[in-house]
Amino acid sequence: MPFLANTSVEKMTGPYARRWWALLVLCLSLLITVMANTSLIVAAPDMTTDLGLSSSDLQWVVDSYTVPYAALMLVLGSIGDKYSRRGALVLGLLIFAGGSVMGSMVDETSLVIVARAIMGVGAAVVMPATLSLVVATFPRSERTKAITAWAATSGLAVAVGPLVSGWLLEDHAWGSTFLINVPIAVLAVFGALALVPPSKAEGMSRIDYVGGLLSIVTVGSLIFAAIEGPHSGWGVGPVTGAVVAGVGLVAFVAWELRHPHPMLDVRKFALRPFSGSMLAVMFFFFGMFAVIYYSTQFLQFVLGYGALDTGVRLLPLGGAVFLGSAVTGVLAPKLGVRVMAVTGMAVGTAGMFLLTQIDKGSTYGDFLAPLMMLGLALGLAISPATDTIMGSFPESELGVGGGVNDTALELGGALGIAVLGSLLGTAYRDELTDLVGNRLPAEAMETAKDSVGAGLAVAERVGPQQAQAAVDAVHQAFAHGVAQTSLIGGIIMAAGTMIVLAILPGRRRFAKQRAAPGAGTSASEAATVREHTGSTR
């Protein structure tokens, strides 16, 4: 057997013999792109101290990865379809590694932001390539299992990222959290060449670059507005971003409807399994990323856990993801995507509502059940939804399908951190003002209201008689913010669950469409019928 996998998937007469090894490589590639977001949450305090980051600086260190990541996935997935999905994976890993090396070496805020943006571009190539290669490499009889493993990996990365970052920060500077990506990326490159077979779309027409450009403008402007508006106020920049996003969306839909070979056939959104699954992914990660964002801060700043201890305490979330994935692997073929997605979202919503009970006296035990419920929910809901989304695309558009799914995931996560993170900040500031009032100098008070970390730093500088009272006020204000934010987030998640329940069809209803002429596109309909009825090819 040759070292390099040279035979393309399209030329194979049967299932690829080393497909499960290939899946391992694809999951490893996915792991580091998701970890790049979650590991930074734990490293943020050290970066803030070392670089002197303001709240706005820290926000853009985090989100400079997210903007290109979400905005470029659809276009780069289409390019991978046309030229080489494996080639796109390798190139993306190399770009990602290059950005990681840069991030580990620089010591200026602007350069860290640039390095994170380069990593985001690489991740935008890698993530849709991994999902399209999973679907292309596995026969439909095994595809659901493979996608379940892929989805479980994305959930595992949410918990593993803080753990690895915390372990490194015990003895190394924050730059090590960037550098750890490099050997993993290099290993994944060699694994891709040796184990992942080449694949590309056969007979694909010219790429719709105009539609691709409109999608970049729309998604990028939307994320920019969502990040800047709640954080800095709805001034000229965020409002302009929101207007550009709205105009861009209208232009994109109009262009795609008229184009003979659109980058994304927007008519797919009329297919209820597709649109319902997209909303399920987006709503779920809206809540998931936000909960990780503020739970990690509570564990570090209020409960006083170090970086490694915080990472260890997030591990039950990863274990719950695998439990949920095992359950969905058994039940999804019998119950269908509607039952699994809605059940998962309901469990996740209940977990978020539990966090409304958080107060200053809460311990790690108060976070354990909600985190495990969110992990279980992710395992239950995401893989059936992802399988349905990918099943809505023909073999020639798997990269586009992966880009669409991953855009929904990343867009949901970005909006969750932006919207709920802003609500958290507002609730924290208001409560701290009520608790402290005029007992601190005006300048110190303004600094303390910037973030929980800044509040604790101010408390260290006040007199010994005021220090403990100031710390208690900061802890109470942040706990209040977590509880209030979880209430709003739970309401949004509950509304999303009801919307998904209304949109996703039941198995019987969708099975009847199989015989109905003209109901959607034939390729999409056939694939989604198989998902809901459990049939395979």
N, C-alpha and C positions, 0 to 999 in steps of 0.2 A: 504494500500500500504506500503510495507516494507521500512525502512529508507535506507538500502543499496540496490544498484542495483546489484542483484545476477544472473539474467538470462542473459546468453550470447546472443549477437546479432544473432549468428548462429542458436540458438534454438528458436528464435522468429518466430511466424507464420505470423505476420503482423508488420507494422511500430511501433517502440518503442514510447510509449505514452509520455515520458518526453524528447523526443529528442531535443526540442528547448532549454530546460533548460540545457541539456548536452552540446549543442553548446555554451551556455554562459560560461560554465566552461572551455571548450576547448579554446575559444577565450581569456578568462582571462589568461590562462596558456601561450598562445602564446604572449599575450601583454607584459608580464614581460620579456620574453626572448629577444624580439626586443628592448624594452625600455632599457635594460642593455647596449646596444651599444649607442643609441642616447642620453641617459641621461648623459653619461660620457663626451660627447663633451662639455656640459655646465659646468660640474664640473672640467674640465681640468685645467683652470687657477688657481683655489684654490689648486688643487692637486700639480700643478707645483711649486707654491710658498711654500707650506707646506713641501713637500718632497724634494724640490730642484731638480726637474726632469730636465734632459737634453732633447733635442729634441728626441734623440734615446730612452731614458727611457720612455717618454710619448707615443711614438709610440708603444712600446711593452706593456705598460699598456693597451692600446686600443686593440692591435692585439693579445695579449695572450688569449683573449676571442674568437677571430675569428678563429684561427688556429685549435684548437680541435673541435670547433663548426662545421666548414665546413668539416673537414677531417673525422669525426666519424659518420656523420648522416646516410650514406648509410648502414654501418655495424649495427649500433644500431637500425635502422628501421627494418632491417631483423630479428634481435634478438627479437624485439617486436612482429613482425608477428608470430614467432614460439611459443613464450612462453606466452606473454600477452601484448596486446597493452595498456590496462589500467594500468597494473602493471608497464610497462615501463614509462608511464606518471607520476605515483606517485613517482617512484624511481627517475626519472629525476628532479622532483620538489624538492625532499628532498636534492639531491646533489646540486642543484642550490641554495637552501636556505642556505645550509651549507657553500658554497663558499661565499655567500653574508654576512653571519655573520662574517666570517674570514676577508673579505675585509673591513668591518666596524671597525674592532678592531686593525688591524696592522698599523704600522707607518714606515715601511721600503719598499723601492721600490720593492725589490725582492719578498717580501711576498705579496704585492699587486698584482704583476704579477702572482704569484702562485694562489692566491684567484680568480683572473679573469679567469685563466685557468680551475680551478675547476668548476666555473660557466659555462664556455664554454662546458665542458663535460656534465653537467646537461642539458644545452640547446640543445645539440646534441641528447639527449634522448627525450626531451619534444617535440621539434618542429615536427619531422616526426610522432610522436605518435599522436599529435593533428590532423594532416591532415588525417592520416589513419583512426582514429576513426570517424572523420566527414564523410568520404566516407562510412565506414562500417555501421554507425548508421542510415544514411538517405537513403530512397529509391531513385532510380534514378530520379523520377519525382520531388523531392525536393532537389536533390544533388547540382544542380547549384546554387540555392539560398544560400544553406549552405556554399558552397565554396566561394561564393561572400562575405558573411559575414566574413569568415575566412581571405580572402585576404584584405578586408577593415580594419580589425583589425590590420594587419601588417602595413598598411599604416598609420592608426591612431596612432600607437605606435611611429612612426617616429616623429610625432608632440607632442604627450603627454609626451614622455620621457624628452625632454628639459623643458617642462612646470613644471612637477612634480619636476625635479631636481632643477630648478630655485626657486620654492616655498620653498623647503627644505633648500636651501643654503641662503635664506634670514635670517634665525635664527640659522642654524645649520652648523656644519662642513661637509666636503665632504663625510665623512664616512656615513652620513645619507642617501646618494643616494644609497648606498649598502643595508642599513638596511631596507629600505622601501619595498624591495623585499620579506622580510621574512613573514610578515603577509599575503601578497597576495598569496604567495606560499602555506602557511599553509591552507588558505581558499580554494585554488584550490584543494589541496589534499583531504580535506573533501568533497568538491563538487564533485570530481571525484568518490569517493567511493559511494556517495549517489545518483548521477544522471547519471554518465556515465556507460553504461553497459559494462561488460567484452567482449573482442573480441580477437580472435587469428585465424591464418590460419589453416584450417582443412586439415589434411593429408600432411602437408609440409614436404619435405625431409630434410636431414641434411644440416645445414648451410655451405655455401661455405666460410670457414674462410680464405683460401689462397687468394681467390679473394677479400675478405674483407680487408685483410692485404695489398694487392697490391693497393687497392683504397685509403687506409689511407696514404700510403707512397706517392702515386702520388699526391693527393690533398694537403696533408700537405707540401710536398716539393715545389709544385707549388706556394702556398701562401707564404711560407717563401721566395722564390726567388723573388716573386713580391713585397714583402714588403721591403726586405733588399737591393735588387739591385738598385732600383731608389733612395733610401734614403742614403745608405752608399757607393754606388759604386759597380760595378760588379767585386768584388774580388773573392777570392777562395770560400767563403761560398755561396754567391748567385749563382755563376756559377755552383757549385756542386749541389745545390738545383735544378736548372733548368735541369741539365743533369739527375739527379735522377728522376725528374718528367717525363721527356721524356722517359727514359728507363722503368720506372714504368708503364706508360700508354701503351706502346707497350706490356709489359709483361701481364698487366691486360687484354687487348683485346684478346691476344693470349690464355690466360688461360680460359677466359669466353667463347670463341668460342668452346673450346674443352670440357669444363666441361658439364656433363649431366644435372646438376641442378645448373646453374650459379647464383651467387648473383644478377647480373644484366645482362639480355640478351641484349648484345650490338647490336644485330640485330635490336632492336627497333629504333636505330638511322637511319635506312634506311626508316622508316616510316616518311614521311614528316610532318604530323601534330605533331608528337612527337618531332622531332628534331627542327622544326620551333618554337614550343612553348618553348622548352628549351632555345633556343637562345633569344627569346623575353624576358623571365624572366631575363636572365643573362645580356643582353645589357641594359635593363631598369634599373636594380638596380646598374649597373656600373655607370650610370649617376646620379641616384637619391641619393645614399649615398655620392657621391663626392660633389654634390651641397649642401646638408645639412651640410657637413663637413666645406666647406669654407664660406657658407652664414652665418652660426652661428658665425664664427670667425669675419666676417666683422661687423655683428651687435654688437658684444661685443667690439672688439678692435678699430674699426674705428668709429662707430656711438656711442659707449660709453654706450650701454644698459647693465643693470645688468642681472644677470642670469634669474630672474623671468620675466623681461621685454622681454628678448630674447625668452623665452618659450612661452609667450603670443603671440608674433608676428609670431610664427610658426603655431599657431592654424588654420589660414585659409587654410593651406595645408591639415590638417585633415578634415576640412569641405568639401574641394574639393574632397577628396578621397571618402567620402560618396555620394556626388553628382554623381561622376563618376560611383560608384558601383550601384546606383539606375538606372542610364541610361543603364549600361551594363546588368542589370538584365532584362530589358525590351527588349533591342535590340539584345543581343547575341543569343537568340534562333531563331531570324528571320534572322540575318545577318551572323552568324557563327564566328568562332574564328579568321579567317584571317582578316576580316574587322575590328573587334574590336581591335585586337592586333596591327595591323599596324596603325590604327587611333590613338590609345593611344600613341604608340611610336612616331608618327609624332608630336602630340601635345607636348609631353615631349621634343622632340628635339627642337621644336620652342621655348619652354620655356628656354631651355639652351642657345640657340642663343641670346635671349633677354639679358642675363647676360653679353654678350660681350660689352654692352653699359655702364657697370659700370665704374665709375671713382671716383676720390677723393671727388667730390661734391655730389655723389649719396646719396639718403635717403632711408628709409625703403620702401617708395612707389615704388622705382625702383626694389625692390625684391618681392613685393607683387604679381604682375602678373605672374612672372616666377614660384614662389612657388605654386600658385594656379593651374597653368597649369600642373605642375608636379604631383600635387595631383589628379587632374582630370584625367590625363593620367594613373596614377596607377590604379585608379578605373575602367577605361575603359579596360585596357589591361591585368592586371595580373590574375583576376579570370577566364576569358575564357581560358587563356593559362594554368593555373593550373588545371582547370577542364579537359582539353585535356590530359595533362600529366598523371593525375591520372586515366583517362579513358583508358589509354594505358596499364594498369596493371590489371591482374585478381584479384579477391578478396583475394587470398592467398598471394599476394605480395603488399598489400597496404602500408605497412611500408616502403618497398623498394621504392615504388613510391613517398611517402612523402619525403624520404631521398634524392631521385634524384632531386625532385623539389626544396627542401630547399637548397641542395648543389649548384644548379644553382643560387639561390637567393643570398646565402651568398658568393659564389665565385665571382659573379658579383660585389657585394658591396665591398668586400675586394680588388679586382683588381681596382675598381674605385677610392677608397681612396688612394691606393698605387700609381697607375699610375698618376692620375690627381693631387693627393696631391704632388707628386714629381715634376710634371710640374709647379704647383703653387709655390713651394719653389724655383725652379730654376728661374722662371720669377721674383719673388719678389727679390731675391738676385741680379740678373743682373740689375734690374731697380734701386734698392737702391744704388748699386755701382755707376751707372751713375749719380744719383742725388746728392749723398753725396761726392763721390770721396775721396779725402784725407783730408777732413775737420774734420774727427774724427780720434782719435788714432787707430792704427792698431788693437790692441786687442779689443777695443770697437766696431770697425767696424765688426770684425769677430763675435762677440756676437750678434750684431744687425742683421746680415744676417741670423742667425739661425732660427728665426721665427718672426712674427709680434709682439707677446707678448714680446720677448726679445728685439726687436727694440724699443718698447715704454719704456721698463725698462731702456735701455741705454739713451734714450732721457731725462728721468727724472734726470739722473746723470750728464749731461753736464751743462755748464754754462747757466745762464738765457738768455743770448743773443742768444745762439744756440738752446735752448730747443724747441721753437715753430717751428723753421725751421726743426729740426730733426724729430719732430712729424709729420709735414706736409709731409716730405720725406717718412717716414714709411707708412703713410696712402696712399700716392700716389703710392708707390711701391706695396703695397698689392692690391690696387684697380686694378692696371695694371696686377698683377698676376691673379686676379679673371677673368678679361676680356679675357686675353690670354688663360687661362685654359679652360674657357667656350667655346672659339672658337674651340679648339682642341677636347674637350668633345662633342660639338655639331656635329663636323664632324664625330667622331666615332659613335655617336648615329644615325646620318643620314645614315651612311654606314650600321649599324646594321639594321635599318628600311628597307633598300632596300634588304638586305640579307633575312630577315624574310619574306618580301613580295614575294621574288622569291621562297622561300622554301615552305611556307604554301600553300597547294592547295586550290582552290576555292571550293565552296560547290558542284557544279555540277560535277567537275572533280573527287572529292573524292567519291561522291555518285555512280559514275559509277564503282568504284573499288569494290563495294559491291558484284557485280556479277562476278568479275574476280577471277578465282581460283588461289590459291597460292600467292596472293598478301599480303605478311606479315603474321604475326601470327594471327590465327583466333580470339583469345580473344582480342588482341590489335585492330585489324581491326574492329571488331564488335563495340567495345566501341567508337573508334574515328569516325566511320561512324555515330553513333547515335549523337555524338557531332555536326557534320557538317550538318546533315539532320534534327536535332531537334527531332528525334524519341526517345521514352523512352521504358523502359521495365516494 
